[in-house]
């Protein structure tokens, strides 16, 4: 099998056993890799009886058949587990170098199970796999650990947790290559619960490519398209993802002060243009990426990667803060503690509104940039109120009596797009399997950027079709695993043809989208087995009932219910969102159905 | 009840297809996928003069009263939605492309725009060029891998996420064929300007 390494590494930290077994070829063909392979493995490994932070939960690190081939952005990898924040299936993926290096160790996946008695780190090298003492590293921050373990971008790569993961914070991220993150849903806490501080990889094996000539042509064509797209060749390299700040604000879809408004008067001050003008030191790129959207930013206090758009929004507009230097510093702190910036920013905003509503007595107020750093540190170390915040916004708001102030779906905090101004985005958030997520089929392209063509963002009828296609497409891209920004210049058709060139297995565009649909359905089955119901596919009441007061989205609420009805029918699910037998047969998932019931 | 925004898309693209000489007065049809339903032009309606009542909604997998009113090409559109990720279909009669389809099994553009966007357009053939289950299945199978396909002597079927996108592929194909025709008329040696262009034949 070209493309795939063909092996899975299985490490039990309780017993210290290290095993290797072959990757099932049929599973590889059906689920490809990354998120898809992870979801299929999690299905077998972790049932509803398993608590997310118990030794019986697993961490599954996966790559895909394109990883380390040199195809544009083929650096990414994925982690799959049961989320301690949401209780759902969780996949998070990250760029940088670690994924490429892990694939070169000769494995498609690593499964980590059990719990070590004392802190350890895993080292995977051409000479073998070892489990080493990490007690001297425990308590250390991400940058220090990464350097101590010998990070070298092209030869030796470090993945680790910071204090937030050690302290089992439900918003804890796993960090790789120093400042890249597998952020959402709390995978860092699962790693912390296993007493696993880090995984270090060194590899030498390059994946095989079935048709080298065709692969080179796909490399050439993809490079041409990425250069031709102003988004991937100009906007992202020049301004980073923060280029979206003014765009989303201008259409009245930028959630502000915990979604109380949809436009932020301070947007310009925290925009991509301001970031580039005042704080940008240089660009950086992940391995094999021609786009280069990574920022290296500098303030009086820090020089660090980032911030991304979502981060800048979460600590900015969502908290009513227009101090970009403070946001850059908050981002750097989160990276060093190992925290998800979206969830942390939105949870702080939730706390600010709880204070505003008189439900919480704390010094947390919208617009106060000086409060960000100490609050983030309190969350990482679970100090005082920080311990409540470390549980995420839903548990926080529930504890203080106003759960509706948590701007989350299934307990995962929403990203930077208000569903009242982007109807499709609301349906996307509500139906997303890991909770509210913009990386699960973002409607930004269709509803705002005109990729591939602009559709009316307030249109309701027919929106389900777009959302479903993009959910399936994103699941397929996450299974390859490559960066979704390539999809801003290159259509799915190119990915299918590249997959064919690499593996020798003919995948049409339709086949690739079918892979994504299969992944989406097995994730849905997983959540069903966990006890989630149709009632969990919803949005916070504010977005359903409180019309936007002014601006370009004035008067709109999310018209979720008619979109949901259309969505379930089109998905081939019944009214209780259970996939129908015909759909499962079509996706070759029929044997999983009884367990889900 | 069909959303006014959807009607506007049909009306504008339908008009453009007619004005752009991509259809005759009553030829061609367009549709979109709406969940598990399809909205398609009414049988016999003129694409260049669509009214709201010319849009017919029916199901993709099941018959209902809508099929009595829908375009004669409904079978093909349904099959495309069943077998591909398409959210929109544009079927038109691009004249120069039809002429090329009479003598070729595939149309490989020589101009920059279509090389960039389409790479290659397969030509398929059936005894009855429209309306049969066999033709519908063959066409949909081909559209799993290509965004636009020619039916020999009949016309093109293009898919996209929006009608606008499928229209884009359709007009690009016809423009490309007109350029190829002009180049034939000029009849001078072709000077290749594209790197790795031989790979387009294998697309």
Interface residues (C-beta under 8 A of the other chain):
Chain A: X213 X214 X216 X217 X220 X224 X225 X228 X446 X452 X453 X455 X456 X458 X459 X460 X461 X462 X464 X465 X466 X469 X472 X473 X492 X493 X496 X497 X508 X509 X510 X511 X513 X566 X567 X569 X570 X572
Chain B: X2 X3 X5 X6 X32 X33 X34 X35 X36 X39 X83 X84 X85 X87 X116 X143 X144 X145 X147 X160 X161 X162 X164 X165 X168 X195 X196 X199 X202 X203
